[in-house]
Amino acid sequence: MTGPSDASPAARRVVTRRSAPRAARRRSRPHVLAVLAAVVALGLVVTTQVPDPVGDVVGDLLYAVAVYAALVLVAPRVRPWAAGAVVLTWCWLVEALQATPVVGAVLDVVPAAAWVLGSTFSARDLLLYLLGVLLAVGLDVLADARAGVARGARPL
């Protein structure tokens, strides 16, 4: 009877590669950093060049996507739905914090913090963050599925 240690080095590499989570293989830091940079750049253009309410709505959606990408950059092995839950919690906490005087005090000292903390509470933003997280998770899951097809994965 042969065991895993009896397998050739090439066979052990295949088992190791296949057993590693697909998300970890697909989420290279340079790729995620490029996505994050593109989302932030698009967010800056939209929020500064597109008039409200469209610019504000798209900006909120892109904020959630950017936070998602930042989390995946830091923790590439996090599962999409777990990342989505963390990001949604972050976005909602930041929005809730806007209803307190804390954000105003921070913005008095560091005005650029408005890009991360926002400035005023809006209940609509809570829904927009949810939609942004769903968009990010959906794109992540879709990219994972496409990566499986691109690698030539076959059912057993």
ChimeraX attribute file (.defattr): number of C-alpha atoms within 10 A of each C-alpha:
attribute: neighborCount
match mode: 1-to-1
recipient: residues
	/A:1	3
	/A:2	6
	/A:3	6
	/A:4	9
	/A:5	8
	/A:6	10
	/A:7	12
	/A:8	9
	/A:9	10
	/A:10	9
	/A:11	12
	/A:12	14
	/A:13	12
	/A:14	11
	/A:15	13
	/A:16	11
	/A:17	12
	/A:18	12
	/A:19	9
	/A:20	12
	/A:21	13
	/A:22	15
	/A:23	21
	/A:24	16
	/A:25	14
	/A:26	17
	/A:27	19
	/A:28	13
	/A:29	15
	/A:30	10
	/A:31	12
	/A:32	19
	/A:33	17
	/A:34	12
	/A:35	17
	/A:36	21
	/A:37	15
	/A:38	13
	/A:39	20
	/A:40	19
	/A:41	12
	/A:42	15
	/A:43	22
	/A:44	17
	/A:45	13
	/A:46	19
	/A:47	19
	/A:48	13
	/A:49	10
	/A:50	14
	/A:51	10
	/A:52	13
	/A:53	10
	/A:54	12
	/A:55	18
	/A:56	18
	/A:57	17
	/A:58	18
	/A:59	26
	/A:60	25
	/A:61	23
	/A:62	27
	/A:63	23
	/A:64	27
	/A:65	28
	/A:66	23
	/A:67	25
	/A:68	25
	/A:69	26
	/A:70	18
	/A:71	18
	/A:72	24
	/A:73	20
	/A:74	12
	/A:75	14
	/A:76	20
	/A:77	17
	/A:78	16
	/A:79	16
	/A:80	22
	/A:81	16
	/A:82	11
	/A:83	22
	/A:84	25
	/A:85	16
	/A:86	15
	/A:87	25
	/A:88	22
	/A:89	14
	/A:90	16
	/A:91	24
	/A:92	18
	/A:93	13
	/A:94	17
	/A:95	22
	/A:96	16
	/A:97	18
	/A:98	18
	/A:99	14
	/A:100	12
	/A:101	9
	/A:102	10
	/A:103	20
	/A:104	19
	/A:105	11
	/A:106	15
	/A:107	15
	/A:108	10
	/A:109	9
	/A:110	10
	/A:111	12
	/A:112	12
	/A:113	14
	/A:114	14
	/A:115	10
	/A:116	11
	/A:117	18
	/A:118	17
	/A:119	19
	/A:120	14
	/A:121	15
	/A:122	12
	/A:123	10
	/A:124	10
	/A:125	17
	/A:126	18
	/A:127	14
	/A:128	21
	/A:129	26
	/A:130	21
	/A:131	18
	/A:132	26
	/A:133	29
	/A:134	20
	/A:135	17
	/A:136	25
	/A:137	22
	/A:138	15
	/A:139	14
	/A:140	21
	/A:141	16
	/A:142	12
	/A:143	15
	/A:144	19
	/A:145	13
	/A:146	12
	/A:147	16
	/A:148	15
	/A:149	11
	/A:150	9
	/A:151	8
	/A:152	9
	/A:153	10
	/A:154	7
	/A:155	4
	/A:156	3
